[in-house]
């Protein structure tokens, strides 16, 4: 049986882990939570520790794509997301897949360079 590398083994991620995924500050994530009402990670315990699930990370990926990658202001990103929720999600998904493919191709190139 082949190992499934796409399977995500973690259920919850800390704010630090999510910030590192996107190379953001934790304060940026907290600010985006205030600005985007659908971005609401679970808070646990008396310290209200944020626990991000995959659905939260997908929302952050979408916002990150619009704001950090494509250069939209927050207000414009909100309008785009609200006006075309499915289309914006789909574009973010396609961009993520393309980035993954590029990384795989770069790894293959390194392997080929090593062989040659």
Backbone as CSV, one residue per row, in Angstrom:
resi,resn,N_x,N_y,N_z,CA_x,CA_y,CA_z,C_x,C_y,C_z
1,UNK,0.846,-1.176,0.000,0.000,0.000,0.000,0.892,1.239,0.000
2,UNK,0.598,2.187,-0.863,1.400,3.406,-0.985,1.065,4.382,0.140
3,UNK,2.052,5.132,0.528,1.878,6.146,1.561,1.164,7.345,0.969
4,UNK,0.128,7.794,1.616,-0.628,8.952,1.154,-0.008,10.207,1.758
5,UNK,0.743,10.946,0.956,1.412,12.149,1.446,0.472,13.336,1.559
6,UNK,-0.680,13.287,0.892,-1.620,14.392,0.932,-2.447,14.409,2.218
7,UNK,-2.463,13.302,2.923,-3.286,13.212,4.125,-2.704,14.082,5.227
8,UNK,-3.542,14.928,5.763,-3.108,15.830,6.811,-3.316,15.141,8.159
9,UNK,-2.257,15.012,8.916,-2.335,14.291,10.178,-2.740,15.184,11.347
10,UNK,-2.544,16.485,11.213,-2.903,17.396,12.296,-4.327,17.877,12.144
11,UNK,-4.975,18.031,13.275,-6.346,18.525,13.268,-6.390,20.025,13.538
12,UNK,-5.516,20.479,14.422,-5.481,21.889,14.796,-4.051,22.414,14.695
13,UNK,-3.956,23.683,14.331,-2.661,24.353,14.227,-2.682,25.585,15.121
14,UNK,-1.547,25.887,15.725,-1.441,27.084,16.555,-1.281,28.308,15.658
15,UNK,-1.466,29.473,16.230,-1.319,30.701,15.466,0.121,30.845,14.975
16,UNK,1.068,30.380,15.764,2.481,30.446,15.360,2.736,29.573,14.125
17,UNK,2.177,28.362,14.130,2.358,27.459,12.987,1.753,28.041,11.712
18,UNK,0.572,28.611,11.838,-0.107,29.188,10.675,0.658,30.415,10.185
19,UNK,1.129,31.235,11.097,1.907,32.413,10.708,3.170,31.996,9.957
20,UNK,3.815,30.942,10.403,5.024,30.455,9.726,4.699,29.892,8.344
21,UNK,3.545,29.240,8.200,3.143,28.690,6.902,3.098,29.773,5.830
22,UNK,2.593,30.934,6.225,2.373,32.019,5.271,3.409,33.134,5.390
23,UNK,4.396,32.934,6.247,5.438,33.936,6.493,4.821,35.286,6.873
24,UNK,3.920,35.223,7.854,3.229,36.402,8.372,3.527,36.551,9.855
25,UNK,3.221,37.713,10.373,3.272,37.923,11.819,1.968,37.412,12.428
26,UNK,2.052,36.969,13.668,0.844,36.522,14.365,-0.157,37.666,14.478
27,UNK,0.335,38.879,14.639,-0.557,40.036,14.756,-1.343,40.266,13.462
28,UNK,-0.753,39.935,12.325,-1.457,40.062,11.052,-2.645,39.115,11.017
29,UNK,-2.441,37.893,11.477,-3.550,36.936,11.518,-4.658,37.413,12.451
30,UNK,-4.264,37.936,13.607,-5.276,38.445,14.545,-6.064,39.596,13.909
31,UNK,-5.355,40.457,13.185,-6.015,41.589,12.527,-6.978,41.088,11.444
32,UNK,-6.539,40.111,10.654,-7.414,39.572,9.620,-8.654,38.942,10.223
33,UNK,-8.538,38.361,11.418,-9.716,37.796,12.094,-10.745,38.887,12.388
34,UNK,-10.279,40.073,12.704,-11.188,41.191,12.967,-11.820,41.710,11.680
35,UNK,-11.051,41.699,10.594,-11.504,42.284,9.335,-12.381,41.343,8.499
36,UNK,-12.162,40.050,8.619,-12.898,39.080,7.815,-13.746,38.208,8.743
37,UNK,-15.055,38.438,8.770,-15.923,37.764,9.750,-15.990,36.248,9.611
38,UNK,-15.704,35.700,8.431,-15.775,34.251,8.256,-14.501,33.555,8.709
39,UNK,-13.482,34.306,9.093,-12.235,33.735,9.599,-12.318,33.727,11.120
40,UNK,-12.757,32.599,11.661,-12.940,32.464,13.102,-12.371,31.142,13.587
41,UNK,-11.092,31.129,14.003,-10.546,29.883,14.544,-11.177,29.560,15.886
42,UNK,-11.132,28.300,16.235,-11.668,27.838,17.513,-10.770,28.350,18.633
43,UNK,-11.376,28.807,19.724,-10.629,29.224,20.905,-10.848,28.194,22.003
44,UNK,-9.756,27.745,22.614,-9.912,26.714,23.633,-9.296,27.153,24.958
45,UNK,-9.828,26.608,25.999,-9.293,26.827,27.335,-9.536,28.227,27.852
46,UNK,-9.170,28.441,29.119,-9.383,29.758,29.721,-8.491,30.833,29.097
47,UNK,-7.373,30.435,28.482,-6.465,31.410,27.865,-6.906,31.779,26.452
48,UNK,-7.986,31.163,25.974,-8.522,31.434,24.639,-7.457,31.238,23.556
49,UNK,-6.789,30.113,23.592,-5.748,29.798,22.621,-6.407,29.462,21.287
50,UNK,-5.944,30.114,20.225,-6.509,29.890,18.901,-6.084,28.528,18.367
51,UNK,-7.061,27.825,17.776,-6.801,26.538,17.146,-7.359,26.604,15.724
52,UNK,-6.458,26.666,14.765,-6.857,26.771,13.371,-7.060,25.390,12.768
53,UNK,-8.173,25.226,12.071,-8.457,23.985,11.358,-8.148,24.213,9.878
54,UNK,-8.237,23.146,9.089,-7.957,23.256,7.655,-8.847,24.295,6.981
55,UNK,-10.118,24.378,7.370,-11.023,25.357,6.750,-10.556,26.782,7.039
56,UNK,-10.009,27.015,8.237,-9.476,28.331,8.571,-8.232,28.634,7.738
57,UNK,-7.400,27.633,7.561,-6.167,27.817,6.790,-6.505,28.104,5.331
58,UNK,-7.554,27.480,4.807,-7.976,27.767,3.434,-8.447,29.215,3.307
59,UNK,-9.155,29.712,4.319,-9.578,31.116,4.301,-8.371,32.044,4.321
60,UNK,-7.404,31.709,5.151,-6.183,32.522,5.233,-5.434,32.460,3.907
61,UNK,-5.398,31.290,3.291,-4.728,31.148,1.991,-5.369,32.071,0.960
62,UNK,-6.685,32.144,0.967,-7.405,33.018,0.044,-7.075,34.484,0.314
63,UNK,-7.141,34.882,1.559,-6.849,36.273,1.924,-5.390,36.598,1.595
64,UNK,-4.500,35.701,1.933,-3.072,35.905,1.660,-2.832,36.075,0.161
65,UNK,-3.487,35.245,-0.640,-3.349,35.349,-2.090,-3.779,36.723,-2.589
66,UNK,-4.905,37.191,-2.121,-5.420,38.478,-2.585,-4.589,39.652,-2.072
67,UNK,-4.225,39.616,-0.807,-3.572,40.774,-0.182,-2.058,40.777,-0.395
68,UNK,-1.416,39.677,-0.093,0.045,39.647,-0.127,0.611,39.288,-1.503
69,UNK,-0.037,38.353,-2.200,0.487,37.915,-3.493,0.041,38.862,-4.609
70,UNK,-1.247,39.159,-4.650,-1.772,39.968,-5.748,-1.788,41.458,-5.439
71,UNK,-1.583,41.835,-4.192,-1.422,43.245,-3.835,-2.688,44.050,-3.621
72,UNK,-3.817,43.401,-3.396,-5.057,44.134,-3.131,-5.041,44.710,-1.717
73,UNK,-5.716,45.825,-1.541,-5.950,46.367,-0.205,-7.013,45.494,0.475
74,UNK,-7.082,45.574,1.805,-8.044,44.739,2.538,-9.481,44.990,2.090
75,UNK,-9.840,46.254,1.888,-11.210,46.573,1.473,-11.527,45.940,0.118
76,UNK,-10.580,45.990,-0.802,-10.789,45.386,-2.126,-10.874,43.867,-2.016
77,UNK,-10.044,43.286,-1.163,-10.079,41.831,-0.967,-11.440,41.409,-0.412
78,UNK,-11.971,42.185,0.532,-13.294,41.874,1.091,-14.358,41.910,0.005
79,UNK,-14.303,42.939,-0.849,-15.292,43.056,-1.926,-15.197,41.884,-2.885
80,UNK,-13.983,41.519,-3.252,-13.793,40.401,-4.178,-14.339,39.116,-3.573
81,UNK,-14.006,38.883,-2.325,-14.450,37.656,-1.671,-15.965,37.629,-1.533
82,UNK,-16.543,38.742,-1.112,-17.996,38.784,-0.936,-18.740,38.696,-2.267
83,UNK,-18.205,39.306,-3.319,-18.878,39.315,-4.612,-18.768,37.974,-5.330
84,UNK,-17.636,37.335,-5.162,-17.406,36.111,-5.924,-16.753,35.068,-5.044
85,UNK,-17.452,34.637,-4.051,-16.901,33.710,-3.069,-16.352,32.435,-3.714
86,UNK,-17.104,31.781,-4.544,-16.653,30.533,-5.158,-15.513,30.755,-6.131
87,UNK,-15.593,31.794,-6.928,-14.537,32.071,-7.893,-13.226,32.401,-7.217
88,UNK,-13.272,33.183,-6.136,-12.056,33.531,-5.405,-11.459,32.292,-4.748
89,UNK,-12.304,31.432,-4.197,-11.822,30.189,-3.600,-11.147,29.321,-4.657
90,UNK,-11.761,29.234,-5.810,-11.227,28.394,-6.886,-9.875,28.921,-7.365
91,UNK,-9.752,30.235,-7.526,-8.484,30.821,-7.958,-7.390,30.539,-6.933
92,UNK,-7.725,30.644,-5.670,-6.756,30.362,-4.617,-6.331,28.902,-4.663
93,UNK,-7.284,28.019,-4.888,-6.987,26.583,-4.974,-6.067,26.290,-6.154
94,UNK,-6.353,26.899,-7.298,-5.525,26.697,-8.489,-4.120,27.232,-8.251
95,UNK,-4.018,28.407,-7.643,-2.704,28.980,-7.356,-1.902,28.072,-6.435
96,UNK,-2.540,27.526,-5.420,-1.866,26.618,-4.489,-1.353,25.380,-5.224
97,UNK,-2.171,24.822,-6.103,-1.751,23.639,-6.854,-0.582,23.961,-7.778
98,UNK,-0.633,25.136,-8.415,0.466,25.525,-9.299,1.770,25.710,-8.524
99,UNK,1.683,26.280,-7.343,2.873,26.450,-6.508,3.432,25.088,-6.119
100,UNK,2.560,24.153,-5.763,3.002,22.798,-5.417,3.681,22.117,-6.606
101,UNK,3.099,22.272,-7.789,3.682,21.668,-8.981,5.056,22.274,-9.266
102,UNK,5.178,23.594,-9.125,6.467,24.247,-9.341,7.520,23.704,-8.384
103,UNK,7.142,23.527,-7.117,8.085,22.997,-6.129,8.495,21.566,-6.477
104,UNK,7.552,20.766,-6.953,7.867,19.397,-7.358,8.809,19.391,-8.558
105,UNK,8.550,20.280,-9.515,9.418,20.358,-10.692,10.825,20.825,-10.317
106,UNK,10.915,21.758,-9.385,12.229,22.212,-8.937,12.983,21.085,-8.246
107,UNK,12.273,20.278,-7.461,12.910,19.139,-6.798,13.392,18.118,-7.823
108,UNK,12.577,17.869,-8.851,12.985,16.953,-9.913,14.205,17.469,-10.662
109,UNK,14.245,18.766,-10.908,15.391,19.365,-11.599,16.657,19.186,-10.774
110,UNK,16.556,19.376,-9.475,17.716,19.181,-8.602,18.208,17.738,-8.665
111,UNK,17.270,16.794,-8.684,17.624,15.393,-8.794,18.301,15.104,-10.125
112,UNK,17.786,15.683,-11.192,18.375,15.481,-12.514,19.768,16.102,-12.592
113,UNK,19.945,17.274,-11.988,21.266,17.916,-11.955,22.256,17.060,-11.189
114,UNK,21.785,16.412,-10.140,22.640,15.572,-9.319,23.081,14.336,-10.115
115,UNK,22.161,13.785,-10.906,22.459,12.595,-11.708,23.445,12.931,-12.823
116,UNK,23.248,14.079,-13.451,24.072,14.448,-14.625,25.455,14.853,-14.258
